[in-house]
Amino acid sequence: MTLKLTLPAFFCRLSCIWVYFVFLEERGASLKALMKGKKVVVMGVSNSCSIAWSIAKSLYHAGAELFFTYENEQIGKTVSQLVDDEMPNSFCTVCDVNNDKNMYDAFAKINDQWGKIDGLVHSIALKKAENLPYSYLQTTRDQFLSAHEVHTYSLVLAAQEAKRYMVDGGTIVTLTHMGSEKVLPNYPIFGVAKSALESSVRYLAHELGPANIRVNAISAGPIRTSATQHVQDFDYMLSVVEERAPLRRGIDAEEVGDVALFLCSYLGRGITGEVLHVDGGYNIIGM
C-alpha cells in the first residue's frame, strides 16, 4: 500500500524536523555557555587516558578556560602536545605536589595569567605505585607517608593556594575510589589514603564554605588508566563490576568528566562536602 502525503502534512513534518534541529542547536549552545568565562585549573593529566583529561574535555566543551599542571617536564611534553592539538588557548605549567615551593610558584603563575580562579580539579595519584606493597600489614613508614602526601595532603595544599585566588568563590573537585569505603585486597594503602582524602573533603568544605567555595569528590568505578597498570588483578575487578553493578556494565572516563562538569558548574551550586559515586551503582551492592 502506498501512502500519499498531503502538502499540509508534508510541511507539518518539515516544521517538526526544523524545530528538532533548533532544539539540538540551542541545547549545544546552552552547554557551551555552562562554563563560559570560568577559569579552571586541572591537576593530574599525564596522557590521553587520564581521567583528568576526560574531565578537562567536558569542561572545555562547556566553555571553560583551562590551565593544566603536570608533575615534571617529561610528562609536560605529552600534556602540552595534547593541549595544543585539542584545546588551543589553554595554558600549562609544571607543578610537583611534593614540593611546596613548586606548588606556590605554579599557582602564582596561574594568577599572573588569569588574575583569579573559579575551579580546581585535583586528580593526583602516586606514579611509583609499583613500589607499594599489596599487603597493608607490610606497609613501611615511608610508603605510608608517601601515599598520604601525594593523594591527600596535595589536596590540602592545592586548596590553600586556590583559596587565595578564588576571589568570587569557586569549586574544588577531587577523585577517590571505593577502596576508601570497603576492602579491596589489591588496593590497600591507596584505599587508606583515599579514606583520608574523603575526610579532608568534608573538613575543607566546612572551612571553605563561608568563602563560597565548594569541595566535593567523585568516587569513580574502575577505569583503565596508566595508574591502574600496577593494580594486581585489575581485569578481574572490571569483570566483577560489569557482572554485579545494577547497570550491568562498567563506566568510562567521559561519564566521570560530565559529573565533574556538573559539580563545577552553576548546576551543582548547592552541593559541597559530598562524595558522588559514578560506578554504575556498584557501591550499593551488598553481595
Sine and cosine of phi, psi and omega as CSV:
sin_phi,cos_phi,sin_psi,cos_psi,sin_omega,cos_omega
0.00,0.00,0.73,-0.68,0.00,-1.00
-0.98,-0.17,0.80,-0.60,0.02,-1.00
-0.99,-0.11,0.76,-0.65,0.03,-1.00
-0.98,-0.20,0.77,-0.64,-0.03,-1.00
-0.99,-0.12,0.87,-0.49,0.02,-1.00
-0.94,0.34,0.34,-0.94,-0.03,-1.00
-0.87,0.50,-0.71,0.70,0.04,-1.00
-0.87,0.49,-0.65,0.76,0.00,-1.00
-0.91,0.42,-0.61,0.79,0.02,-1.00
-0.88,0.48,-0.74,0.67,-0.01,-1.00
-0.92,0.39,-0.52,0.86,0.06,-1.00
-0.89,0.45,-0.72,0.69,0.01,-1.00
-0.92,0.40,-0.63,0.78,0.03,-1.00
-0.88,0.47,-0.63,0.78,0.03,-1.00
-0.91,0.42,-0.65,0.76,0.01,-1.00
-0.89,0.46,-0.66,0.75,0.01,-1.00
-0.90,0.43,-0.67,0.74,0.01,-1.00
-0.88,0.47,-0.70,0.72,0.01,-1.00
-0.88,0.47,-0.64,0.77,-0.01,-1.00
-0.89,0.46,-0.70,0.71,-0.01,-1.00
-0.94,0.33,-0.54,0.84,0.10,-0.99
-0.89,0.45,-0.65,0.76,0.04,-1.00
-0.87,0.49,-0.71,0.70,0.00,-1.00
-0.89,0.45,-0.65,0.76,0.00,-1.00
-0.91,0.42,-0.68,0.73,0.00,-1.00
-0.93,0.38,-0.60,0.80,0.03,-1.00
-0.89,0.45,-0.68,0.74,0.04,-1.00
-0.90,0.44,-0.65,0.76,0.02,-1.00
-0.91,0.42,-0.62,0.79,0.03,-1.00
-0.90,0.43,-0.64,0.77,0.01,-1.00
-0.90,0.43,-0.67,0.74,-0.01,-1.00
-0.91,0.41,-0.41,0.91,-0.01,-1.00
-1.00,0.01,-0.13,0.99,-0.10,-1.00
-0.87,0.49,-0.61,0.79,-0.01,-1.00
-0.86,-0.51,0.32,0.95,-0.05,-1.00
-0.86,0.51,0.79,-0.61,0.02,-1.00
0.99,0.13,-0.10,1.00,0.00,-1.00
-1.00,0.09,0.67,-0.74,-0.06,-1.00
-0.93,-0.36,0.89,-0.46,-0.14,-0.99
-0.82,-0.57,0.75,-0.66,0.10,-1.00
-1.00,-0.03,0.77,-0.64,0.01,-1.00
-0.90,-0.43,0.91,-0.42,-0.02,-1.00
-0.96,-0.30,0.78,-0.63,0.16,-0.99
0.90,-0.44,0.04,1.00,0.08,-1.00
-0.95,0.30,0.76,-0.65,0.09,-1.00
-0.85,-0.53,-0.42,0.91,0.06,-1.00
-0.28,-0.96,-0.07,-1.00,-0.08,-1.00
-0.94,0.33,-0.22,0.98,0.02,-1.00
-1.00,0.01,-0.13,0.99,-0.03,-1.00
-0.91,0.42,0.65,-0.76,0.09,-1.00
-0.87,0.49,-0.60,0.80,0.02,-1.00
-0.87,0.50,-0.53,0.85,0.03,-1.00
-0.93,0.36,-0.64,0.77,0.05,-1.00
-0.91,0.41,-0.62,0.79,0.08,-1.00
-0.89,0.46,-0.70,0.72,0.00,-1.00
-0.87,0.50,-0.65,0.76,0.00,-1.00
-0.90,0.44,-0.67,0.75,0.03,-1.00
-0.89,0.46,-0.68,0.73,0.01,-1.00
-0.92,0.40,-0.68,0.73,-0.04,-1.00
-0.90,0.44,-0.71,0.71,0.00,-1.00
-0.93,0.38,-0.31,0.95,0.05,-1.00
-1.00,-0.05,0.11,0.99,0.11,-0.99
0.98,-0.19,0.05,1.00,-0.04,-1.00
-0.96,0.28,0.51,-0.86,0.18,-0.98
-1.00,-0.06,0.70,-0.71,-0.16,-0.99
-0.85,-0.52,0.56,-0.83,0.11,-0.99
-0.76,-0.65,0.90,-0.43,-0.07,-1.00
-1.00,-0.09,0.62,-0.78,0.16,-0.99
-0.89,-0.46,0.56,-0.83,0.01,-1.00
-0.71,-0.70,0.32,-0.95,-0.17,-0.99
-0.94,0.33,-0.68,0.73,-0.05,-1.00
-0.47,-0.88,0.11,-0.99,-0.09,-1.00
-0.91,0.41,-0.51,0.86,0.02,-1.00
-0.90,0.45,-0.75,0.66,0.06,-1.00
-0.92,0.40,-0.55,0.83,-0.02,-1.00
-0.86,0.52,-0.56,0.83,0.03,-1.00
-0.89,0.47,-0.68,0.73,0.02,-1.00
-0.92,0.38,-0.72,0.70,-0.02,-1.00
-0.90,0.44,-0.70,0.71,-0.02,-1.00
-0.87,0.48,-0.63,0.78,0.03,-1.00
-0.92,0.40,-0.67,0.74,0.05,-1.00
-0.86,0.51,-0.74,0.67,-0.04,-1.00
-0.89,0.45,-0.71,0.71,0.00,-1.00
-0.88,0.48,-0.61,0.79,-0.05,-1.00
-0.97,0.24,-0.62,0.78,-0.18,-0.98
-0.90,-0.44,-0.38,0.93,-0.05,-1.00
-0.69,-0.72,0.91,0.42,-0.01,-1.00
-0.86,0.51,0.46,-0.89,-0.03,-1.00
0.97,0.24,0.13,0.99,0.14,-0.99
-1.00,-0.02,0.18,-0.98,-0.08,-1.00
-0.82,-0.57,0.37,-0.93,-0.01,-1.00
-0.64,-0.76,0.51,-0.86,0.14,-0.99
-0.38,-0.93,0.41,-0.91,0.03,-1.00
-0.97,0.24,0.58,-0.81,0.03,-1.00
-0.39,-0.92,0.99,-0.15,0.04,-1.00
-1.00,0.05,0.93,-0.37,-0.10,-1.00
-0.94,0.35,-0.19,0.98,0.06,-1.00
-1.00,0.07,-0.03,1.00,-0.06,-1.00
-0.83,-0.56,0.95,-0.31,-0.08,-1.00
-0.85,0.53,-0.71,0.70,-0.03,-1.00
-0.90,0.44,-0.62,0.79,0.03,-1.00
-0.89,0.45,-0.61,0.79,0.04,-1.00
-0.91,0.41,-0.72,0.69,0.01,-1.00
-0.86,0.52,-0.71,0.70,-0.04,-1.00
-0.90,0.44,-0.63,0.77,-0.02,-1.00
-0.89,0.45,-0.72,0.70,-0.02,-1.00
-0.95,0.32,-0.51,0.86,0.08,-1.00
-0.91,0.42,-0.63,0.78,0.04,-1.00
-0.91,0.42,-0.65,0.76,0.03,-1.00
-0.89,0.46,-0.68,0.73,0.00,-1.00
-0.92,0.40,-0.61,0.80,0.04,-1.00
-0.88,0.48,-0.57,0.82,-0.02,-1.00
-0.98,0.20,-0.66,0.75,-0.15,-0.99
-0.95,-0.30,-0.60,0.80,-0.08,-1.00
1.00,0.06,-0.20,0.98,0.03,-1.00
-0.25,-0.97,0.24,-0.97,0.09,-1.00
-0.74,-0.68,0.67,-0.75,0.05,-1.00
-0.96,-0.28,-0.41,0.91,-0.05,-1.00
-0.47,-0.89,0.41,-0.91,0.03,-1.00
-0.66,-0.75,0.82,-0.58,0.10,-0.99
-0.96,-0.29,0.88,-0.47,-0.04,-1.00
-0.95,-0.31,0.96,-0.28,-0.02,-1.00
-0.76,-0.65,0.92,0.38,-0.12,-0.99
-0.96,-0.28,0.73,-0.68,0.04,-1.00
-0.69,-0.72,0.43,-0.90,0.01,-1.00
-0.94,0.34,0.86,-0.51,-0.07,-1.00
-0.97,0.25,-0.52,0.85,-0.04,-1.00
-1.00,-0.09,0.78,0.63,-0.06,-1.00
-0.92,0.38,-0.36,0.93,-0.02,-1.00
-0.91,0.41,-0.28,0.96,-0.01,-1.00
-1.00,0.02,-0.04,1.00,-0.03,-1.00
-1.00,-0.06,0.54,-0.84,-0.05,-1.00
-0.97,0.23,0.44,-0.90,0.10,-0.99
-1.00,0.07,-0.11,0.99,0.06,-1.00
-0.95,-0.32,0.83,-0.55,0.03,-1.00
-0.91,0.40,-0.56,0.83,-0.01,-1.00
-0.88,0.48,-0.49,0.87,-0.05,-1.00
-1.00,-0.06,0.14,0.99,-0.02,-1.00
-0.91,0.41,0.74,-0.67,0.04,-1.00
-1.00,0.04,0.21,-0.98,0.02,-1.00
-0.87,0.50,-0.71,0.70,-0.02,-1.00
-0.89,0.45,-0.65,0.76,0.02,-1.00
-0.91,0.41,-0.65,0.76,0.02,-1.00
-0.89,0.46,-0.75,0.66,-0.03,-1.00
-0.91,0.41,-0.63,0.77,-0.01,-1.00
-0.89,0.45,-0.71,0.70,-0.01,-1.00
-0.89,0.46,-0.68,0.73,-0.02,-1.00
-0.95,0.30,-0.57,0.82,0.01,-1.00
-0.90,0.44,-0.71,0.71,-0.06,-1.00
-0.97,0.24,-0.75,0.66,-0.10,-1.00
-0.98,0.22,-0.59,0.81,-0.19,-0.98
-0.94,-0.33,-0.83,0.55,-0.08,-1.00
-0.91,0.42,-0.47,0.88,0.03,-1.00
-0.87,0.49,-0.54,0.84,0.06,-1.00
-0.93,0.37,-0.67,0.75,0.01,-1.00
-0.87,0.49,-0.74,0.67,-0.02,-1.00
-0.91,0.41,-0.66,0.75,0.02,-1.00
-0.90,0.44,-0.62,0.78,0.02,-1.00
-0.91,0.41,-0.62,0.79,0.05,-1.00
-0.85,0.52,-0.73,0.69,-0.03,-1.00
-0.94,0.33,-0.68,0.73,-0.03,-1.00
-0.88,0.47,-0.62,0.78,-0.03,-1.00
-0.85,0.53,-0.59,0.80,-0.02,-1.00
-0.88,0.48,-0.49,0.87,-0.11,-0.99
-0.93,-0.37,-0.04,1.00,0.08,-1.00
-1.00,0.04,0.93,0.36,-0.12,-0.99
-0.94,0.33,-0.37,0.93,0.03,-1.00
-0.94,-0.35,0.42,0.91,-0.13,-0.99
0.99,0.13,-0.05,-1.00,-0.01,-1.00
0.15,-0.99,-0.21,-0.98,-0.02,-1.00
-0.60,-0.80,0.59,-0.81,0.04,-1.00
-0.84,-0.55,0.76,-0.65,0.02,-1.00
-0.81,-0.59,0.77,-0.64,0.06,-1.00
-0.84,-0.54,0.17,-0.99,-0.04,-1.00
-0.90,-0.44,0.70,-0.72,0.03,-1.00
-0.75,-0.66,-0.22,-0.97,-0.12,-0.99
-0.44,-0.90,0.40,-0.92,-0.04,-1.00
-0.87,0.49,-0.34,0.94,0.04,-1.00
-0.88,0.47,-0.23,0.97,0.06,-1.00
-0.97,0.24,-0.39,0.92,-0.09,-1.00
-0.96,-0.28,-0.57,0.82,-0.07,-1.00
-0.74,-0.67,0.38,-0.93,-0.05,-1.00
-0.96,0.27,0.84,-0.54,0.17,-0.99
-0.90,-0.44,0.94,-0.35,-0.15,-0.99
-0.78,0.62,-0.54,0.84,-0.06,-1.00
-0.98,-0.18,0.33,0.94,-0.09,-1.00
-0.70,-0.72,0.62,0.79,-0.22,-0.97
-0.90,0.44,-0.91,0.41,-0.09,-1.00
-0.93,0.36,-0.50,0.87,0.07,-1.00
-0.90,0.43,-0.68,0.73,0.00,-1.00
-0.87,0.48,-0.67,0.74,0.01,-1.00
-0.92,0.40,-0.67,0.74,0.02,-1.00
-0.91,0.41,-0.61,0.80,0.03,-1.00
-0.93,0.36,-0.51,0.86,0.10,-1.00
-0.88,0.47,-0.69,0.72,0.04,-1.00
-0.91,0.42,-0.59,0.81,0.03,-1.00
-0.89,0.46,-0.71,0.70,-0.01,-1.00
-0.91,0.41,-0.61,0.79,0.08,-1.00
-0.90,0.43,-0.63,0.78,0.04,-1.00
-0.88,0.47,-0.60,0.80,0.03,-1.00
-0.85,0.53,-0.69,0.72,-0.03,-1.00
-0.92,0.39,-0.69,0.72,0.00,-1.00
-0.93,0.38,-0.63,0.78,0.04,-1.00
-0.92,0.39,-0.62,0.78,0.03,-1.00
-0.88,0.48,-0.64,0.77,0.01,-1.00
-0.91,0.42,-0.69,0.73,-0.09,-1.00
-0.99,0.17,-0.48,0.88,-0.05,-1.00
-1.00,-0.07,-0.21,0.98,-0.01,-1.00
-0.81,0.58,-0.71,0.70,0.02,-1.00
-0.86,0.51,-0.37,0.93,0.05,-1.00
-1.00,-0.02,0.17,0.99,-0.02,-1.00
0.88,0.48,0.59,0.81,0.07,-1.00
-0.93,-0.37,0.85,-0.53,0.00,-1.00
-0.99,-0.11,0.58,-0.81,0.00,-1.00
-0.75,-0.67,0.84,-0.54,-0.01,-1.00
-0.64,-0.77,0.26,-0.96,0.05,-1.00
-0.80,-0.60,0.49,-0.87,0.13,-0.99
-0.92,-0.38,0.84,-0.54,0.06,-1.00
-0.99,-0.11,0.98,-0.18,-0.09,-1.00
-1.00,0.01,0.58,-0.81,0.14,-0.99
-0.92,0.38,0.10,-0.99,-0.04,-1.00
-0.89,0.46,0.80,-0.61,0.04,-1.00
-0.74,-0.68,0.72,-0.70,-0.04,-1.00
-0.95,0.30,0.89,-0.46,0.06,-1.00
-0.69,-0.73,0.01,-1.00,0.03,-1.00
-0.91,0.42,-0.46,0.89,-0.02,-1.00
-0.96,0.29,-0.43,0.90,-0.08,-1.00
-0.99,0.11,-0.12,0.99,-0.03,-1.00
-0.91,0.41,-0.32,0.95,0.01,-1.00
-0.99,-0.15,0.05,1.00,0.04,-1.00
-1.00,0.00,0.89,-0.45,-0.05,-1.00
-0.91,0.43,0.65,-0.76,0.04,-1.00
0.86,0.51,0.59,0.81,-0.02,-1.00
-0.91,0.42,-0.59,0.81,0.03,-1.00
-0.88,0.48,-0.61,0.79,0.04,-1.00
-0.91,0.42,-0.66,0.75,0.04,-1.00
-0.85,0.52,-0.69,0.73,0.02,-1.00
-0.87,0.48,-0.69,0.72,-0.05,-1.00
-0.92,0.39,-0.59,0.81,0.01,-1.00
-0.91,0.42,-0.69,0.72,0.02,-1.00
-0.88,0.47,-0.72,0.70,-0.01,-1.00
-0.89,0.46,-0.52,0.85,-0.03,-1.00
-0.99,0.17,-0.60,0.80,-0.19,-0.98
-0.95,-0.31,-0.36,0.93,-0.02,-1.00
-0.88,0.47,0.59,-0.81,0.01,-1.00
-0.78,0.62,-0.58,0.81,0.01,-1.00
-0.99,0.16,-0.09,1.00,0.02,-1.00
0.82,0.58,0.66,0.75,0.07,-1.00
-0.30,-0.95,0.25,-0.97,0.13,-0.99
-0.99,0.10,-0.15,-0.99,0.04,-1.00
-0.82,-0.57,0.28,-0.96,0.04,-1.00
-0.88,-0.47,0.21,-0.98,-0.09,-1.00
-0.91,0.42,-0.46,0.89,0.02,-1.00
-0.89,0.45,-0.59,0.81,0.02,-1.00
-0.91,0.40,-0.62,0.79,0.08,-1.00
-0.91,0.41,-0.65,0.76,0.02,-1.00
-0.86,0.51,-0.66,0.75,-0.02,-1.00
-0.94,0.34,-0.56,0.83,0.06,-1.00
-0.94,0.35,-0.62,0.78,0.06,-1.00
-0.89,0.46,-0.64,0.77,0.07,-1.00
-0.87,0.50,-0.71,0.70,0.03,-1.00
-0.84,0.54,-0.72,0.70,-0.03,-1.00
-0.93,0.38,-0.57,0.82,-0.03,-1.00
-0.98,0.20,-0.34,0.94,-0.11,-0.99
-1.00,-0.03,0.04,-1.00,0.06,-1.00
-0.86,0.50,-0.45,0.89,-0.03,-1.00
-0.90,0.43,-0.46,0.89,-0.02,-1.00
-0.98,-0.17,0.36,0.93,-0.15,-0.99
-0.88,0.48,-0.37,0.93,-0.04,-1.00
-0.98,-0.18,0.18,0.98,-0.09,-1.00
-0.91,-0.41,0.82,-0.57,0.12,-0.99
-0.44,-0.90,0.47,-0.88,0.00,-1.00
0.96,0.27,0.28,0.96,-0.10,-1.00
-0.96,-0.27,0.39,-0.92,0.17,-0.99
-0.89,-0.46,0.94,-0.34,-0.01,-1.00
-1.00,-0.09,0.81,-0.58,0.00,-1.00
-1.00,0.05,0.78,-0.63,0.12,-0.99
-0.83,-0.55,0.99,0.13,-0.14,-0.99
-0.57,-0.82,0.36,0.93,-0.02,-1.00
0.94,0.35,0.23,0.97,0.00,-1.00
1.00,0.01,0.10,0.99,-0.08,-1.00
-0.86,0.52,-0.53,0.84,-0.08,-1.00
-0.90,0.43,-0.30,0.95,-0.03,-1.00
-1.00,0.05,-0.18,0.98,-0.10,-0.99
-0.98,0.18,0.75,-0.66,0.02,-1.00
-1.00,0.02,-0.66,0.76,-0.02,-1.00
-0.67,-0.74,0.00,0.00,0.00,0.00
